[in-house]
Amino acid sequence: MADDGGCVEPDYRFTLANERTFLAWQRTALGLLAAAVAVIQFVPELGVPGARHALGLLLGILATLTAGMGLLRWRQVDRAMRDGRPLPRHPTPAYLAVGLILIGVMAIGLVIVKLVSA
């Protein structure tokens, strides 16, 4: 049924599914933020000076971007459902995957440097 703005109220199951997806993005962001704090506070100094802080900073930036993109994606999907348009395709999952791959490669590289220099 349409409201005054010409928008259609979507089936509540789709609305709740969109909300669950949003919350999953927020949980991911929170996990990344916790990892950033843990790296800076609990990881011993690595073989490259300042690397621990750089790794924590990258995790914090990725956490912030993930939270923001989750919100943007939730709004885009909600608007598309209400307007009866196809759901938008968004490269956000790929950005998150590439960011995590880069951080993982950096972390592995720093561990190798630490082992070789020990």
Wavefront OBJ file of the C-alpha trace (Angstrom):
o trace
v 0.000 0.000 0.000
v 1.277 3.470 -0.884
v 1.664 6.292 1.581
v 1.274 10.012 0.826
v 4.698 10.234 -0.878
v 3.892 7.550 -3.453
v 6.192 5.089 -1.708
v 5.181 1.506 -1.073
v 5.590 0.031 2.376
v 7.737 -3.069 1.756
v 6.948 -6.462 3.241
v 8.171 -6.374 6.834
v 10.358 -9.449 6.200
v 12.406 -7.536 3.633
v 12.663 -4.532 5.923
v 13.879 -6.735 8.773
v 16.320 -8.555 6.464
v 17.742 -5.197 5.417
v 18.077 -4.228 9.076
v 19.877 -7.502 9.886
v 22.288 -6.857 7.040
v 22.921 -3.350 8.377
v 23.598 -4.775 11.835
v 26.028 -7.299 10.330
v 27.982 -4.423 8.776
v 28.025 -2.657 12.141
v 29.238 -5.814 13.925
v 32.005 -6.135 11.355
v 32.989 -2.505 11.918
v 32.975 -3.013 15.678
v 35.187 -6.102 15.312
v 37.631 -4.154 13.162
v 37.688 -1.328 15.694
v 38.347 -3.802 18.519
v 41.181 -5.289 16.449
v 42.662 -1.812 15.947
v 42.683 -1.162 19.689
v 44.086 -4.633 20.402
v 46.916 -4.239 17.881
v 47.960 -0.888 19.322
v 47.568 -1.859 22.987
v 48.588 -5.518 23.170
v 50.797 -6.476 20.210
v 54.496 -6.149 21.022
v 56.589 -3.815 18.890
v 57.125 -5.316 15.443
v 60.321 -5.434 13.377
v 59.540 -2.125 11.667
v 59.280 0.953 13.912
v 55.755 2.386 13.945
v 54.322 -0.599 12.065
v 52.056 -1.585 14.953
v 50.494 1.876 15.001
v 50.171 1.946 11.202
v 48.409 -1.417 11.275
v 46.084 -0.206 14.049
v 45.378 2.990 12.134
v 44.509 1.065 8.964
v 42.166 -1.191 10.931
v 40.521 1.883 12.498
v 40.062 3.532 9.109
v 38.590 0.332 7.651
v 36.242 0.081 10.662
v 35.018 3.637 10.168
v 34.496 3.165 6.433
v 32.689 -0.131 7.020
v 30.272 1.455 9.498
v 29.599 4.359 7.125
v 29.129 2.151 4.086
v 26.784 -0.104 6.048
v 24.596 2.882 6.843
v 24.691 4.116 3.240
v 23.839 0.674 1.908
v 20.940 0.258 4.359
v 19.455 3.606 3.266
v 19.897 2.829 -0.452
v 18.204 -0.570 -0.150
v 15.379 0.816 1.995
v 14.712 3.606 -0.506
v 14.798 1.203 -3.459
v 12.318 -1.161 -1.777
v 9.968 1.696 -0.935
v 10.179 3.146 -4.454
v 9.703 -0.263 -6.101
v 13.074 -0.082 -7.848
v 15.656 -2.878 -8.218
v 18.067 -3.157 -5.331
v 21.258 -1.196 -5.932
v 24.441 -3.086 -6.642
v 27.296 -1.824 -4.539
v 31.009 -2.717 -4.519
v 31.283 -2.298 -0.723
v 31.858 -6.018 0.020
v 34.740 -6.005 -2.461
v 36.252 -2.898 -0.807
v 36.072 -4.578 2.586
v 37.635 -7.782 1.232
v 40.489 -5.901 -0.468
v 41.119 -3.866 2.695
v 41.244 -7.003 4.831
v 43.544 -8.742 2.335
v 45.950 -5.792 2.363
v 45.959 -5.614 6.155
v 46.480 -9.383 6.352
v 49.391 -9.289 3.905
v 50.913 -6.394 5.859
v 50.539 -8.281 9.157
v 52.083 -11.450 7.693
v 54.943 -9.413 6.243
v 55.605 -7.752 9.598
v 55.657 -11.113 11.370
v 58.133 -12.458 8.807
v 60.358 -9.380 9.234
v 60.243 -9.855 13.016
v 61.166 -13.558 12.707
v 64.017 -12.924 10.254
v 65.478 -10.105 12.351
v 65.259 -12.063 15.626
l 1 2 3 4 5 6 7 8 9 10 11 12 13 14 15 16 17 18 19 20 21 22 23 24 25 26 27 28 29 30 31 32 33 34 35 36 37 38 39 40 41 42 43 44 45 46 47 48 49 50 51 52 53 54 55 56 57 58 59 60 61 62 63 64 65 66 67 68 69 70 71 72 73 74 75 76 77 78 79 80 81 82 83 84 85 86 87 88 89 90 91 92 93 94 95 96 97 98 99 100 101 102 103 104 105 106 107 108 109 110 111 112 113 114 115 116 117 118
